[in-house]
Amino acid sequence: MIVASIIDNPFFGSATLFVQLLPGDLGMQASHHETRKLLEDYLFTGDQKLREKVSGLMGAHKPRVVGLSRSAAIELFWERNKAKLHGWKMLTQRGKEYVEL
């Protein structure tokens, strides 16, 4: 499977095309960025208030997790913020996936 992506470079007024030949199972997997975008579309489209709330919670959380394992950081996020996100889409499986990413 051929996988390609384009990266624009506005500073030079150019774009670079990256092309890879991958096995089919790898080529069909969504990238980290594609997955995050799909989750953001689901969680935040039409809900700017939730986007801002989550952005603020994530920004406040980052300094607290320096030196923690990934799983400990995720657990701490939910301990501190689950009640604040009660009633929002963030408490769905997709919301949990977003926090993990």
N, C-alpha and C positions, 0 to 999 in steps of 0.2 A: 504494500500500500504506500502510495506517495502522500506525504504530509507536507504542507507548505504554510509559511506564515510570512507576513510582510511587516517590517518595522520601519516606521517613518522617522526621519531625522530632520526636523525643521531647521536646525542650525545650519546644515549644509544644503537644505532644499532637496534632499534625496530620500530614497526608500531602498531598503535591502530586502531581498527575497531569500528566505531560508527554505531549503528543500531537503527532505529526508526520505529515505526508503526504509520503511519499517514493516515488521511482521503485522498481519492484519489485526490480531488481537491488541497489539500496542497502538496501532494507528487509529483504531476506533475509540480508544479511551479519551475522555475529556481531560484536558489539562487542568491543573490547579486553578488557573485564571478563568478558564471556561466554566468550571464548576462553580467558582465563587460568583461569577456574573449571573449564572442561572439562578443561584440561590438568592442573590440580591434582587433580581427581577421579581422572584416570587414573594420575597419578604417585604420589599420596600416600594414597589410600584404603587403609586397612589397613596403612599403613607410616609410623607416626608418627616412627620413627627417621630415615627419609629426609627427612621434612618438616623436622625439627629440624636435620639436617645441612645441608640446602640453605639454610635460613633463616640459619644461622650463616655459611655461606660467602658468601651474598649480603651480609649485614651487614658482614662484613670486607672485601668487595670494593668496596663503594660509595665509601669514602674514597680508594681507590687510583685511581679512574677519573675524578676531577674534572678537567675540561679535555680529556679524551680524546673522540674521535669514538665514535659508537655501535659501529661495527664494531671499532675498536681495543679498546674496553671488553669486548666479547664475546670477542674473541680472547684477551685477557689473562685473562679468567675461565677459559677452557678450558686455557690454558697452566698456570695455577696449580692447577687443581682436577680436571683429567681423571683423574689417577691416584687421587685421593681418592674419586672417584665410580665407579671401576671396579667392574663387577658390579651396579650399580644401574640402575634405569630411566632415570635422567637421561642416559645415553649413547645413548638412542634418539632418533629424530627428534622425538618429542613433547617429550622433555627439552630438546633443543636449541631448540625453538620457545619453551619456557617461559623459558629463559635470555634469549632475544632479546626477549621481551615485558618 
